[in-house]
Amino acid sequence: MYTHIPVMLTEVLAALAPRQAQKYIDCTLGGGGYSLALAAAVGVEGLVLATDLDPAAIANMEQIKLERGLPQIKTVHSNFKNIKAVVSELYPDLLFDGIVMDLGLSSAQLSDLERGFSFNGQAGLNMAFDASDESGQTEAIVNDYTEPELIRVLRDYGEENYAGRIAKAIIERRRESRITTVAELVETIATAVPAIYKNDRRLHFATRTFQALRIETNGELENLRVVLADALEILKPGGRLVAVSFHSLEDRIVKQFMVLESKDCLCPPKLPTCVCGHRARLKIITKRPQTASDEELNNNPRSRSAKLRVAQKL
Ligand SMILES: C[S@@+](CC[C@H](N)C(=O)[O-])C[C@H]1O[C@@H](n2cnc3c(N)ncnc32)[C@H](O)[C@@H]1O
């Protein structure tokens, strides 16, 4: 069973305000919480095009469709960075009423000990969202990157204060043998970080390293930049772009994109006249990111770090 409690669903629906026969894209199907709610609102005359990199998420929704019908949901196993190509192949010339992305991992992926996302399993080092991807990218990062490259990944993508110490420990450990399992990686991190970090009850000491390796493995920040830019091209005027992010790196990208695209001119202020010709294409709806309600925070700890931003195509 592919389980995930959707985060900030009420706020996402309020932002998208779906109505009968409208057309939406859910870039990150996951457990299908957003897609099912959108499908109920748009009805069989509408469309919810739902993509996910994880074949398990697609298979789960196909099973739900077998049981409940829902012809308005169209699933596609694809990286959302290819959303424009997916749309032009399946629905050429169609513009959408809203596009939503709920970034990162689903609970189903995190809790599956056979996959490389949890600190607790004995799984191989594979943090690809697509479990069938056997290119060995995570293992290659851990075992083949140089020390400065590892430090960059851990610092830039994990915001890890002990990046240098962890990178050094990884390099030392792999002189003995390749690090091939999650457990070996966690053990290695444990040798590198101070006791106070290991005893921190709020954050497991491997969290930041795992986040960094996952982002590097999947090219997550680059994918996000691409999908934001492409989403603008397939939204209707008045259509809404909604992004839910779970760490500051993603939220910063979403924020900067929305700010940039809501400006008419990007020339340096000292220029007397505009030479860039840039025209605003978005109106920002959420000046500050929305966060989960107290009730949701109590019921779903995963919602703690969620930040939701909304913009409207002009
Ligand atoms: C937080 S979950 C989405 C949960 C979903 N909103 C729900 O209500 O169940 C994020 C999903 O995005 C998928 N994902 C992450 N990066 C992706 C990408 N570049 N392209 C497509 N799917 C991606 C993951 O596989 C995961 O299933």
The ligand as a Gaussian input file, in Angstrom:
#p B3LYP/6-31G(d) Opt

LIG

0 1
 C        5.712000      14.719000      -1.330000
 S        5.372000      13.496000      -2.526000
 C        3.840000      14.011000      -3.223000
 C        2.648000      13.661000      -2.387000
 C        1.321000      13.956000      -3.010000
 N        1.073000      15.388000      -3.131000
 C        0.184000      13.316000      -2.225000
 O       -0.737000      14.034000      -1.838000
 O        0.232000      12.114000      -1.992000
 C        6.512000      13.872000      -3.780000
 C        6.471000      12.949000      -4.969000
 O        7.184000      13.615000      -6.012000
 C        7.885000      12.656000      -6.758000
 N        8.961000      13.369000      -7.445000
 C       10.044000      13.959000      -6.911000
 N       10.781000      14.550000      -7.874000
 C       10.130000      14.345000      -9.038000
 C       10.379000      14.719000     -10.375000
 N       11.470000      15.423000     -10.722000
 N        9.499000      14.346000     -11.314000
 C        8.390000      13.641000     -10.991000
 N        8.109000      13.245000      -9.735000
 C        8.961000      13.597000      -8.763000
 C        8.353000      11.643000      -5.736000
 O        8.604000      10.407000      -6.356000
 C        7.153000      11.608000      -4.781000
 O        6.272000      10.587000      -5.127000

